Amino acid sequence: MYKLKPFILPNSKKGFLNMVCEFLRFPDKIIRTKYREINLFDIDGKNIDKKVVGEFGEEWLKFTNHDDDLVEKGGREYFDILSDDMVNKTTYVLDIGCGTGRWTKYLTSKAGFIEAVDPSQAIFAADELLGNIKNVRLSQASVETLPFADETFDFVMSIGVLHHIPDTRQALHDCVKKLKKGGFFFVYLYYNLEDRGPFYTVLFKISDLIRRIVSRLPGKLKHFVCDLLAIVFYMPFVWAGRFCKLMGFNNLAKRMPLHGYQNRSFFMIRNDTLDRFGTRLEQRFSKEQITEMMTSAGLTDIIISPGIPLYHAVGKKT
Ligand SMILES: C[S@@+](CC[C@H](N)C(=O)[O-])C[C@H]1O[C@@H](n2cnc3c(N)ncnc32)[C@H](O)[C@@H]1O
């Protein structure tokens, strides 16, 4: 086992250092940044799409500027189904596919210690966003090459990641393996629009066709086209919804396509447009499929939030 240098945490409670585990193996490389050491592990495996990972690296190095307000708002939406027994100051957390580390950051003030992992260059964006925050360690690794022993963590999360992996079910099982018995797994997976009518279905089919084309464009052109799509595809619905709200037609605003973006900044909308149209591999799931995958991974007490983003869910390992 790779012996970790002790984390010296200013004003840390006694016992805090004991929470941080040793790596299963030596990192291939350790990069020292101005904030911390980042541990780089091999990301090769069968269940990873390296093109997708490379593109995420580019995306997250472009959209690094997630201000505190944005993180706070988004974090509250995602974690609406969490309770204090799931995450508190004694919780050892693993964030798989952390990207820029925006949701890692949200949880740093609520959890004990967080291991944040991503196979892409985004891990360097996370380093910048997390800055001087001490109760977090960053590693480059994939869900298949996690350098931690099974049953190590109290809380494992993977937000918007597993639907970009070739075998989502296997990846979900790999995440749950790292969880202690009695621990909680939190996941966000794209929903398959199961409760939507024909208008949405047609709209989705068109947007999916656009995604298949746009996601294969070369880097700069893809980013430009996605910015254009944010203006011509997202913003008209967002503006129409905001107008309905302004006129007091709140129910109508809620029924508008993309209603989740009505209170989001243009920065976030551009970021999500690139995420949505710039990614060549995405899969979508029904509530039933998510429940089945979580159950077969050994989770019970599954809660799927009725709120946006759809679907985010939590379950307990028995
Ligand atoms: C849409 S981003 C989500 C990032 C972050 N969780 C968030 O919500 O801001 C998906 C992330 O999954 C990561 N990813 C892709 N394949 C992965 C794999 N096999 N193992 C772990 N992470 C992976 C990508 O590098 C990317 O940062």
PDBQT file of the ligand as one rigid body, heavy atoms in Angstrom, charges set to zero:
ROOT
HETATM    1  C1  LIG A 401     -20.823  15.697 -17.091  1.00  0.00    +0.000 C 
HETATM    2  S1  LIG A 401     -19.282  15.556 -16.278  1.00  0.00    +0.000 S 
HETATM    3  C2  LIG A 401     -19.828  15.675 -14.594  1.00  0.00    +0.000 C 
HETATM    4  C3  LIG A 401     -18.797  16.288 -13.684  1.00  0.00    +0.000 C 
HETATM    5  C4  LIG A 401     -19.267  16.580 -12.256  1.00  0.00    +0.000 C 
HETATM    6  N1  LIG A 401     -19.684  15.406 -11.556  1.00  0.00    +0.000 N 
HETATM    7  C5  LIG A 401     -20.376  17.609 -12.279  1.00  0.00    +0.000 C 
HETATM    8  O1  LIG A 401     -21.550  17.249 -12.179  1.00  0.00    +0.000 OA
HETATM    9  O2  LIG A 401     -20.039  18.784 -12.409  1.00  0.00    +0.000 OA
HETATM   10  C6  LIG A 401     -18.829  13.873 -16.420  1.00  0.00    +0.000 C 
HETATM   11  C7  LIG A 401     -17.472  13.540 -15.831  1.00  0.00    +0.000 C 
HETATM   12  O3  LIG A 401     -17.311  12.126 -15.842  1.00  0.00    +0.000 OA
HETATM   13  C8  LIG A 401     -15.971  11.840 -16.049  1.00  0.00    +0.000 C 
HETATM   14  N2  LIG A 401     -15.840  10.453 -16.547  1.00  0.00    +0.000 N 
HETATM   15  C9  LIG A 401     -16.010   9.990 -17.804  1.00  0.00    +0.000 A 
HETATM   16  N3  LIG A 401     -15.721   8.667 -17.866  1.00  0.00    +0.000 NA
HETATM   17  C10 LIG A 401     -15.396   8.285 -16.605  1.00  0.00    +0.000 A 
HETATM   18  C11 LIG A 401     -14.985   7.047 -16.019  1.00  0.00    +0.000 A 
HETATM   19  N4  LIG A 401     -14.868   5.951 -16.740  1.00  0.00    +0.000 N 
HETATM   20  N5  LIG A 401     -14.711   7.027 -14.698  1.00  0.00    +0.000 NA
HETATM   21  C12 LIG A 401     -14.848   8.144 -13.935  1.00  0.00    +0.000 A 
HETATM   22  N6  LIG A 401     -15.223   9.349 -14.445  1.00  0.00    +0.000 NA
HETATM   23  C13 LIG A 401     -15.493   9.423 -15.761  1.00  0.00    +0.000 A 
HETATM   24  C14 LIG A 401     -15.530  12.887 -17.078  1.00  0.00    +0.000 C 
HETATM   25  O4  LIG A 401     -14.140  13.067 -17.115  1.00  0.00    +0.000 OA
HETATM   26  C15 LIG A 401     -16.299  14.117 -16.627  1.00  0.00    +0.000 C 
HETATM   27  O5  LIG A 401     -15.552  14.993 -15.831  1.00  0.00    +0.000 OA
ENDROOT
TORSDOF 0
